[in-house]
Amino acid sequence: MRREAATPRIFPRGSSLIRGPALPAPASGAVTLPAPTPSGARSTTSSAPVGLAFVGASISSPGLVEAYEHRFPKEHPLRALFLADRPGADKPQPTINMLLRHGVRSCLDYAKNGDLAQARSLSNPDVAPHLSFVDMGGHGYATVRLSAVDMRTEFVCIPRPIARSDRQDGGPLRYRVAHVAKLWRPGERPRLEQQVIEGDPGLSI
């Protein structure tokens, strides 16, 4: 059975109803938007979220991670914060995702030990409390389904589209990750439930 791509509703890079953080494309991200602060006021990590934003990835355009893989010097002292060279891997792993989501200590530990659970245990909660998911090297699309009770956004990530797939189902997937938010009332905090449906999002969570 051929997999038909649903018509996605994608929030373009840097756009949202409320001014919030932007991610360079191509990237996938789930962002909880803090309440806006007055001009010139210092934003704090304790700002109560008032909304949600989802940033969709490019389907085919090369992006940040590809550029790092080809141009970032292996001897650079900060390479581990952007790429991890793991023994036996066919290409470096994008620790830039972990850097944005969890911070420096997590990146350095993962690059050294390769233990994802241990690296996440070193996460700095003040780095990006508004981020639930980030993939700076993702390719694919996002679908959004709205009902009277919830909102469901699913990131569908494909392998790098270097060659056309001739499979009847449209080709393999890297992962599918859904984020579900129940309808919240004014003054309530929006909450995201994350579900890995298929594949492995790796360092994106």
Protein Blocks (a to p, Z undefined) as FASTA:
>chain_A
ZZdddddddddehiafbdcddddddddddddddddddehiacdfkbccfbdcdddddfkl
ccfklmmmmmmcfklmklmmmbccdehiabdcdfklmmmmnojklmmmmmmnopaklmmm
mpcfklmmmbcbdcfkbgcdddddddfkbccdddddddddfbccfbfnopacfbdcdddd
ddddehiacddddddfbhjekjmZZ
